[in-house]
Amino acid sequence: MGTTTFSIVIETENLAKGDLTNLEACLASMASQDLDVHLANDVVLIDSGHVPSGVLDSVRAKYPWIQVHVSTRPLDYYAAKMLGARLVTGEVVVFADSDMVYARGWLDAQLRPFERPDVSFTSGETYVDIRGPYTFSLATTWIFPVKYDRKAPPSLNANNAAARRSALLAIPFPTGLPLYRAQVVLHGASLRQQGKTIVQVAARGTHAPPASALGWALRFAVLGADSVQASCYVIDQSGAISYSPTFDRKLRGWLRSFARKAGASVLRTAQALSDRPARAVLLPLSLPISLAALLMFVAGGLTAVLGLQAVYRWMRAFEAAAGSVHETDATAAHP
């Protein structure tokens, strides 16, 4: 890692949809990194009401190298990350999510490119661990690739990324947009427009699958809505992001996003089978789940085309019922 200092920021927003056992698995994977986490200037856990105080006390006791920051106001996913970036002191900020487990070489892989002064951001490789029909379907239809193309222009995975702190504070994750999680896509495009270097790195992490049928359905519906909403953003030559929603733009975005999603699902299925042909036995049960996921994606996108905010409201209600004590401020900003 050389002489570049670093900090780690972990947020708890996803625990509103998961299980606190995910947090323990995440922190255990941090503790077992090849590059000692004690070398970090700071390791900060940002919580805005998702974790009971008793659990936070246990975290402090078991992992004394973690600083817990409890926010006094509601935070959305990206606001939590930006708060962490402002609190820490390292030259590089490494971002982790509390529902992720990181491979032993993850931290070193994220940091090593910053030995080059031209590198502003790195993005790791997030996967779904295929263990049965459900996770096979997720791996082939959800967000994360089965294989990463390191020759393609890298796009940020906010759950598995690092940033030169000065560059991130100058060009922060956009917050307060009428989106759920697609802000990172716009951020990556804006960074590239402004000439910032993003490096894809073999920093592997595995994402916990949605733990309930409702959580699974809402994830795909809101992903479809985000895909349509994101198509309404324009990034100019200076990297500025503007929102231009029209029915025609939304309709074309909906059709394109469905075509891309369907094509990517076929490709990922082929890649998963090529990697391990024995997975073919999972297809009879995984394919119906995948088709249902694509239907939820299409339905969520259609609500956005029609200017409805239903899936965002349902996701906020689901997160609140699943453990969040605050309503997120980003989706509340929908016009």
C-alpha positions in Angstrom: 0.0 0.0 0.0 3.0 2.3 0.3 2.6 5.5 2.3 -1.0 6.4 1.3 -3.2 6.5 4.3 -6.7 5.1 4.2 -9.9 4.8 6.2 -12.9 2.4 5.9 -16.6 3.4 6.0 -19.3 0.9 6.7 -23.0 1.9 6.6 -26.0 0.0 8.0 -28.7 1.1 5.7 -29.1 -2.3 4.1 -29.7 -3.9 7.5 -33.2 -2.5 7.3 -33.8 -5.3 4.7 -31.6 -8.0 6.1 -30.5 -9.7 9.3 -28.0 -8.4 11.9 -26.1 -11.7 11.4 -25.0 -10.0 8.1 -23.3 -7.3 10.1 -21.3 -9.8 12.1 -20.3 -11.7 9.0 -19.1 -8.4 7.4 -17.1 -7.3 10.4 -15.5 -10.8 10.7 -14.4 -10.6 7.1 -12.8 -7.2 7.8 -10.9 -8.5 10.8 -9.5 -11.4 8.7 -8.1 -9.3 5.8 -4.5 -9.9 4.6 -3.8 -6.2 5.0 -4.4 -5.5 8.7 -7.4 -3.2 9.3 -5.5 -1.7 12.2 -3.4 0.2 9.7 -6.4 2.3 8.8 -6.6 5.8 10.1 -10.2 5.1 11.0 -12.8 2.4 10.5 -16.2 4.1 11.0 -19.6 2.4 11.2 -22.4 4.8 10.3 -25.7 4.0 11.8 -28.9 6.0 11.6 -31.3 3.9 13.6 -31.0 0.4 12.0 -29.0 -1.3 14.8 -30.1 -1.6 18.4 -27.9 0.1 20.9 -27.1 -3.2 22.6 -25.7 -4.6 19.3 -23.6 -1.4 18.8 -22.2 -1.9 22.3 -21.3 -5.5 21.3 -19.6 -4.3 18.1 -17.5 -1.8 20.1 -16.5 -4.5 22.6 -15.6 -7.2 20.0 -14.1 -4.8 17.4 -12.5 -2.0 19.4 -10.9 -0.7 16.2 -14.3 0.3 14.9 -15.7 3.8 15.7 -19.5 3.8 15.7 -21.1 7.1 14.6 -24.8 7.2 15.3 -26.5 9.9 13.1 -29.0 12.2 14.8 -30.9 12.6 11.5 -32.3 10.3 8.8 -29.8 9.2 6.2 -30.2 7.5 2.9 -27.6 5.1 1.5 -25.4 7.6 -0.2 -25.8 10.3 2.4 -24.5 7.8 4.9 -21.5 7.1 2.8 -20.8 10.8 2.3 -21.1 11.5 6.0 -18.5 8.8 6.6 -16.2 10.3 4.0 -16.4 13.6 5.8 -15.7 12.1 9.2 -12.6 10.0 8.3 -9.1 11.3 7.9 -7.4 8.9 5.4 -6.3 10.0 2.0 -8.3 7.1 0.5 -11.8 6.1 1.7 -12.8 2.4 1.3 -16.5 1.8 1.2 -18.1 -1.4 2.5 -21.7 -2.5 3.1 -22.9 -4.2 6.2 -24.6 -7.0 4.2 -21.4 -7.9 2.3 -18.6 -10.4 3.1 -15.2 -9.5 1.7 -12.5 -12.0 0.6 -9.2 -11.9 2.4 -7.3 -9.9 -0.3 -10.1 -7.4 -0.8 -8.7 -4.5 1.1 -5.2 -4.7 -0.4 -6.7 -5.0 -3.9 -8.8 -1.9 -3.4 -5.9 0.2 -2.1 -3.0 -0.8 -4.3 -3.9 1.2 -7.4 -3.8 4.5 -5.3 0.0 4.2 -5.4 -0.6 5.8 -8.8 -1.4 9.5 -8.4 -3.7 9.6 -11.4 -6.2 7.1 -9.8 -9.2 8.7 -8.2 -11.5 5.7 -7.7 -11.4 1.9 -7.6 -14.4 -0.5 -8.0 -14.3 -4.1 -6.8 -16.2 -7.1 -7.9 -19.4 -8.0 -6.1 -21.0 -11.3 -6.6 -24.0 -13.4 -5.4 -22.8 -16.8 -4.1 -24.6 -19.5 -6.1 -25.8 -22.1 -3.7 -29.1 -23.2 -5.1 -32.0 -22.3 -7.5 -32.8 -19.0 -5.7 -29.2 -17.6 -5.7 -28.6 -18.9 -9.2 -31.6 -16.8 -10.3 -30.3 -13.8 -8.4 -26.8 -14.1 -9.9 -28.2 -14.1 -13.4 -31.0 -11.5 -13.1 -30.1 -9.0 -10.3 -27.4 -6.3 -10.3 -24.0 -7.9 -10.2 -22.3 -9.8 -13.0 -21.4 -13.4 -13.0 -18.1 -12.4 -14.6 -16.6 -8.9 -14.8 -15.2 -7.6 -18.1 -12.0 -5.8 -17.1 -11.6 -4.4 -20.6 -14.9 -2.6 -20.4 -15.2 0.9 -18.8 -15.5 0.3 -15.1 -18.6 1.4 -13.3 -18.7 1.9 -9.5 -20.1 -0.6 -7.1 -20.8 1.6 -4.0 -20.8 -1.5 -1.8 -17.3 -2.4 -2.9 -15.3 0.7 -3.9 -12.6 3.1 -2.8 -12.1 6.8 -3.5 -9.3 9.3 -3.1 -11.0 11.4 -0.5 -10.2 14.8 -2.0 -11.8 13.6 -5.4 -14.9 12.3 -3.7 -15.4 15.4 -1.6 -15.0 17.5 -4.8 -17.4 15.3 -6.7 -19.6 13.6 -4.1 -22.2 10.8 -4.6 -25.4 12.6 -5.6 -28.0 12.6 -2.9 -31.6 13.8 -2.8 -32.4 12.5 -6.3 -35.7 10.8 -7.2 -33.9 7.4 -7.3 -33.4 4.5 -4.9 -29.9 3.3 -5.7 -29.0 4.2 -9.3 -27.2 7.4 -8.1 -23.9 5.6 -8.4 -24.4 5.0 -12.1 -24.8 8.7 -12.7 -21.9 9.4 -10.4 -19.6 7.1 -12.4 -20.7 8.7 -15.7 -20.1 12.2 -14.3 -16.6 11.2 -13.0 -15.6 9.9 -16.4 -16.9 13.0 -18.1 -14.7 15.0 -15.7 -11.6 12.9 -16.6 -11.4 11.0 -13.3 -9.7 7.6 -13.5 -11.7 4.6 -12.2 -9.9 1.3 -12.0 -11.6 -2.1 -11.9 -9.9 -4.3 -9.3 -10.2 -7.9 -8.4 -11.4 -7.0 -4.9 -14.0 -9.7 -4.3 -17.1 -9.4 -2.1 -20.3 -11.5 -1.9 -23.7 -9.8 -1.3 -26.3 -11.3 0.9 -29.5 -12.3 -1.0 -32.8 -10.7 -0.1 -34.0 -12.6 2.9 -37.8 -12.6 2.1 -40.0 -12.9 -0.9 -41.4 -9.4 -0.4 -37.9 -8.0 -0.1 -36.9 -9.8 -3.3 -39.9 -8.6 -5.2 -39.4 -5.0 -4.1 -35.7 -5.1 -5.0 -36.5 -6.0 -8.6 -39.5 -3.6 -8.9 -37.5 -0.6 -7.6 -34.6 -1.6 -9.8 -36.9 -1.4 -12.8 -38.2 2.0 -11.6 -34.6 3.3 -11.1 -33.7 2.2 -14.6 -36.4 4.3 -16.1 -35.7 7.3 -13.9 -32.0 7.1 -14.6 -32.7 7.4 -18.3 -34.1 10.9 -17.6 -30.8 12.3 -16.5 -28.4 14.2 -18.7 -24.8 14.7 -18.0 -23.2 17.6 -19.8 -19.6 18.1 -20.8 -18.7 19.6 -17.4 -20.1 16.5 -15.6 -23.1 18.3 -14.2 -26.2 16.1 -13.8 -29.7 17.4 -14.8 -33.1 15.8 -14.7 -35.3 15.9 -17.8 -38.3 13.6 -17.4 -40.6 13.3 -20.3 -43.0 10.5 -21.2 -41.2 9.7 -24.4 -37.8 9.6 -22.6 -39.2 7.3 -19.9 -40.9 5.0 -22.4 -37.7 4.6 -24.4 -35.7 4.1 -21.2 -38.2 1.4 -20.1 -37.9 -0.5 -23.4 -34.1 -0.2 -23.5 -33.7 -1.3 -19.9 -35.9 -4.4 -20.3 -34.0 -5.4 -23.5 -30.7 -4.9 -21.7 -31.9 -6.8 -18.6 -33.2 -9.7 -20.6 -30.0 -9.9 -22.7 -27.8 -9.7 -19.7 -29.7 -12.5 -17.9 -29.3 -14.8 -20.9 -25.5 -14.1 -21.0 -25.1 -14.5 -17.3 -26.9 -17.8 -17.3 -24.6 -19.1 -20.0 -21.6 -17.8 -18.1 -22.7 -19.5 -14.9 -23.3 -22.8 -16.7 -19.9 -22.5 -18.5 -18.1 -22.0 -15.2 -19.8 -25.0 -13.7 -22.0 -27.2 -16.0 -23.4 -29.1 -13.0 -25.5 -26.0 -12.2 -27.8 -27.1 -15.0 -29.7 -29.1 -12.5 -30.8 -25.8 -10.9 -32.5 -24.5 -14.0 -35.9 -26.1 -13.6 -36.4 -24.3 -10.3 -34.4 -21.2 -11.0 -35.9 -20.2 -14.4 -39.4 -19.6 -13.0 -37.9 -17.4 -10.3 -35.9 -15.5 -13.0 -39.0 -15.0 -15.1 -40.9 -13.6 -12.1 -37.9 -11.3 -11.4 -38.0 -9.9 -14.9 -41.8 -9.4 -14.6 -41.2 -7.4 -11.4 -38.5 -5.4 -13.1 -40.8 -4.6 -16.0 -43.7 -3.7 -13.7 -41.6 -1.4 -11.6 -40.3 0.3 -14.7 -43.9 0.8 -16.0 -44.9 2.6 -12.8 -42.0 5.0 -13.4 -43.1 5.5 -17.0 -46.6 6.4 -15.7 -45.2 8.8 -13.2 -46.2 6.7 -10.2 -44.1 6.5 -7.0 -45.7 3.4 -5.6 -42.7 1.1 -5.6 -40.6 3.7 -3.8 -43.3 4.1 -1.2 -43.6 0.4 -0.7 -39.8 0.0 -0.4 -39.7 2.7 2.3 -42.6 1.1 4.2 -40.9 -2.3 3.9 -37.6 -0.9 5.2 -39.3 0.8 8.1 -41.1 -2.4 9.0 -37.9 -4.5 8.6 -36.0 -2.4 11.1 -35.3 1.1 9.9 -36.4 3.7 12.4 -36.2 6.5 9.9 -37.8 7.1 6.5 -35.0 7.7 3.9 -34.7 11.2 2.6 -33.6 10.4 -0.9 -36.8 8.6 -2.1 -38.9 11.2 -0.2 -37.5 13.7 -2.7 -39.5 12.2 -5.6 -41.4 14.9 -7.5 
